Amino acid sequence: MELTDARILVCGASGALGGGIARALVVAGARVVAAGRDEQRLQEIAGVCGTKPLILDVVDVDSCREVVEEAATALGGLDGLVVTVGAPAFGNALDLDAAVTEELFAVNTLGPMALVRAVAERLDDGGFVAVFSAILADQPAAGMADYSAAKSALSAWLRVLHREERRRFTVIDVRPPHLDTGLETRALAGEAPRLPDPVPAGDVVQAVMRAIREDRHEVTWDVREKSLVVR
């Protein structure tokens, strides 16, 4: 996609990944609306974007739809959506509280799905959606069964969506490894097991930008080569 003057909504822009992508899109010439839950951080990113920040409650389907509508109105339509929202939880498969599991799926699976469904109604042909699932969709991990399941469900949905809508818009499933964003310190429950050395979030931002520009459909992690793959 040509990014000059492209109209893009970034959900999760108050986080490290979303904020980094929003900034990179602006540098590339795109017109960006930033949405997220941390109002203070969102104000900073929105200042870079030059647009009004939008507060998003991703577990509320109505909030997801309203944010999409507001962004489309502000930009005069939408050409793309980036979704970086997510939250982890840790614990053995039989031990995690059911309420935590429900929240994991609401934040990591159902919320992103609701955003994509809302955007699809507004997206011009030839647009894109880039949604972060996780490496856990390919490599479920002990101590993260429910988190792995939520991310795997989202990734499966995105892959089917790609097959169903590939002639209308590009679907990019982003499955990064453990990153240096500190996400593991903000878990809904439990303590993180031993994790691999983190990959710089900036590397993922660059890979996602390449995927958007080249109309690719996934960003993954090659365990053997220890590198991001765009394809």
C-alpha positions as CSV (number, residue, x, y, z in Angstrom):
1,M,0.0,0.0,0.0
2,E,1.1,3.5,-0.7
3,L,1.1,5.2,2.7
4,T,1.1,8.8,1.6
5,D,-2.2,10.2,2.7
6,A,-3.5,6.8,3.7
7,R,-6.2,7.0,6.5
8,I,-5.3,4.6,9.3
9,L,-6.7,3.9,12.7
10,V,-4.2,2.5,15.3
11,C,-5.8,0.8,18.3
12,G,-3.5,0.3,21.2
13,A,-1.6,3.4,20.3
14,S,-1.0,4.3,24.0
15,G,1.3,1.2,24.2
16,A,4.9,0.8,23.0
17,L,4.1,-1.1,19.9
18,G,1.0,0.8,18.8
19,G,2.7,4.1,19.6
20,G,5.7,3.1,17.6
21,I,3.6,2.1,14.6
22,A,1.5,5.3,14.8
23,R,4.7,7.4,14.7
24,A,6.2,5.4,11.8
25,L,3.0,5.8,9.8
26,V,3.0,9.5,10.3
27,V,6.6,9.7,9.2
28,A,5.6,7.7,6.1
29,G,3.0,10.3,5.3
30,A,-0.2,8.6,6.5
31,R,-3.0,10.3,8.3
32,V,-3.4,8.6,11.6
33,V,-6.0,8.5,14.4
34,A,-4.7,7.0,17.7
35,A,-7.0,5.0,20.0
36,G,-6.1,3.4,23.3
37,R,-7.0,3.2,27.0
38,D,-4.1,5.2,28.6
39,E,-5.3,8.8,28.2
40,Q,-2.1,10.5,29.2
41,R,0.1,8.5,26.8
42,L,-2.5,8.7,24.1
43,Q,-2.4,12.5,24.2
44,E,1.3,12.4,23.4
45,I,0.8,10.1,20.4
46,A,-2.2,12.1,19.2
47,G,-0.1,15.2,19.3
48,V,2.3,13.6,16.8
49,C,-0.6,12.4,14.7
50,G,-2.3,15.8,14.7
51,T,-5.7,14.3,15.3
52,K,-8.0,13.9,18.3
53,P,-7.2,10.9,20.5
54,L,-9.9,8.3,21.0
55,I,-10.4,6.4,24.3
56,L,-11.0,2.7,23.6
57,D,-12.5,0.0,25.9
58,V,-11.6,-3.1,23.8
59,V,-13.8,-5.4,25.8
60,D,-16.9,-3.3,24.9
61,V,-18.1,-4.1,21.4
62,D,-20.0,-0.8,21.3
63,S,-16.8,1.1,22.2
64,C,-15.0,-0.7,19.4
65,R,-17.6,0.3,16.8
66,E,-17.8,3.9,18.1
67,V,-14.1,4.4,17.8
68,V,-14.1,3.1,14.3
69,E,-16.9,5.4,13.3
70,E,-15.2,8.4,14.9
71,A,-12.0,7.7,13.2
72,A,-13.7,7.2,9.8
73,T,-15.5,10.5,10.3
74,A,-12.4,12.4,11.3
75,L,-10.3,11.1,8.4
76,G,-13.1,11.0,5.8
77,G,-12.9,7.2,5.5
78,L,-10.4,4.5,6.4
79,D,-7.8,2.7,4.4
80,G,-6.3,0.7,7.2
81,L,-6.5,-0.6,10.8
82,V,-3.7,-1.6,13.2
83,V,-4.6,-3.5,16.4
84,T,-1.9,-4.0,19.0
85,V,-4.2,-4.4,22.1
86,G,-3.5,-7.3,24.4
87,A,-3.0,-8.5,27.9
88,P,-1.3,-11.7,29.3
89,A,-2.0,-13.9,32.2
90,F,0.1,-16.7,33.6
91,G,-0.7,-20.0,35.3
92,N,-1.2,-23.7,34.7
93,A,-4.0,-24.8,32.5
94,L,-6.1,-26.3,35.3
95,D,-5.4,-23.5,37.8
96,L,-6.3,-20.2,36.2
97,D,-9.5,-18.6,37.4
98,A,-12.4,-18.8,34.9
99,A,-13.0,-15.0,35.2
100,V,-9.4,-14.4,34.2
101,T,-9.8,-16.7,31.2
102,E,-12.9,-14.8,30.1
103,E,-11.1,-11.5,30.3
104,L,-8.1,-12.9,28.4
105,F,-10.4,-13.9,25.5
106,A,-12.3,-10.6,25.7
107,V,-9.1,-8.5,25.4
108,N,-7.0,-10.7,23.1
109,T,-9.6,-12.3,20.9
110,L,-13.1,-10.9,20.9
111,G,-12.1,-7.2,21.1
112,P,-9.7,-7.3,18.1
113,M,-12.3,-9.3,16.1
114,A,-15.0,-6.6,16.9
115,L,-12.6,-3.9,15.7
116,V,-11.9,-5.7,12.4
117,R,-15.6,-6.4,11.8
118,A,-16.4,-2.7,12.4
119,V,-13.6,-1.5,10.1
120,A,-14.5,-3.9,7.3
121,E,-17.8,-2.0,6.8
122,R,-15.8,1.2,6.3
123,L,-12.7,0.0,4.6
124,D,-12.1,0.9,1.0
125,D,-11.1,-1.9,-1.4
126,G,-7.4,-2.4,-1.4
127,G,-7.1,-1.5,2.3
128,F,-5.6,-3.5,5.1
129,V,-6.0,-4.7,8.7
130,A,-2.8,-5.6,10.7
131,V,-3.6,-7.4,13.9
132,F,-1.2,-8.6,16.6
133,S,-1.7,-12.2,17.8
134,A,1.5,-13.7,19.1
135,I,4.2,-16.4,18.7
136,L,2.1,-18.4,21.1
137,A,-0.3,-19.1,18.2
138,D,2.6,-21.2,16.7
139,Q,4.3,-22.3,19.9
140,P,1.9,-22.5,22.9
141,A,3.9,-22.3,26.1
142,A,3.7,-24.0,29.5
143,G,2.4,-21.7,32.2
144,M,0.5,-19.7,29.5
145,A,-2.1,-22.1,28.4
146,D,-5.1,-19.8,28.4
147,Y,-3.1,-16.8,27.0
148,S,-1.8,-19.1,24.3
149,A,-5.4,-20.3,23.5
150,A,-6.7,-16.7,23.2
151,K,-3.9,-15.7,20.9
152,S,-4.2,-18.9,18.8
153,A,-8.0,-18.3,18.4
154,L,-7.3,-14.8,17.1
155,S,-4.7,-16.0,14.7
156,A,-6.9,-18.8,13.4
157,W,-9.7,-16.3,12.8
158,L,-7.3,-13.9,10.9
159,R,-6.0,-16.7,8.7
160,V,-9.5,-17.6,7.7
161,L,-10.4,-13.9,7.2
162,H,-7.4,-13.6,4.9
163,R,-8.7,-16.5,2.7
164,E,-12.2,-15.1,2.6
165,E,-11.5,-11.4,2.0
166,R,-8.1,-11.5,0.1
167,R,-9.6,-9.9,-3.0
168,R,-11.1,-7.0,-1.0
169,F,-8.4,-6.1,1.6
170,T,-5.2,-7.4,3.0
171,V,-5.2,-9.2,6.4
172,I,-1.8,-9.2,8.2
173,D,-1.4,-11.5,11.2
174,V,1.5,-10.3,13.3
175,R,2.9,-13.0,15.6
176,P,5.9,-11.5,17.3
177,P,8.1,-13.2,19.9
178,H,8.6,-11.9,23.5
179,L,9.4,-8.2,23.2
180,D,11.0,-5.6,25.4
181,T,7.7,-3.8,26.0
182,G,7.3,-5.0,29.6
183,L,4.0,-6.6,28.8
184,E,4.7,-9.5,31.2
185,T,4.8,-7.1,34.1
186,R,1.2,-6.1,33.5
187,A,-0.4,-9.5,33.6
188,L,-4.1,-10.0,34.6
189,A,-3.0,-12.9,36.9
190,G,0.1,-14.9,37.9
191,E,3.8,-14.5,37.4
192,A,5.6,-15.0,34.1
193,P,7.6,-18.2,33.7
194,R,11.1,-17.9,32.4
195,L,11.0,-16.1,29.1
196,P,13.5,-15.9,26.3
197,D,15.6,-12.8,25.8
198,P,13.3,-10.0,24.5
199,V,13.4,-8.7,20.9
200,P,13.4,-4.9,20.4
201,A,9.9,-3.7,19.7
202,G,11.3,-1.4,17.1
203,D,12.3,-4.4,15.0
204,V,8.7,-5.5,14.9
205,V,7.5,-1.9,14.0
206,Q,9.8,-2.0,11.0
207,A,8.6,-5.4,10.0
208,V,5.0,-4.4,10.2
209,M,5.6,-1.3,8.2
210,R,7.2,-3.5,5.5
211,A,4.3,-5.8,5.5
212,I,1.8,-2.9,5.1
213,R,3.8,-1.4,2.2
214,E,4.3,-4.7,0.4
215,D,0.8,-6.1,1.0
216,R,2.1,-9.2,2.8
217,H,-0.2,-11.3,5.1
218,E,2.0,-12.2,8.1
219,V,4.9,-11.3,10.3
220,T,6.3,-14.3,12.1
221,W,9.4,-15.3,14.1
222,D,11.9,-17.8,12.8
223,V,13.1,-19.6,15.9
224,R,16.2,-21.2,14.2
225,E,17.4,-18.0,12.6
226,K,16.2,-15.8,15.5
227,S,14.8,-13.3,13.1
228,L,11.5,-11.8,12.0
229,V,10.0,-13.0,8.7
230,V,7.6,-11.0,6.6
231,R,5.7,-13.0,4.0
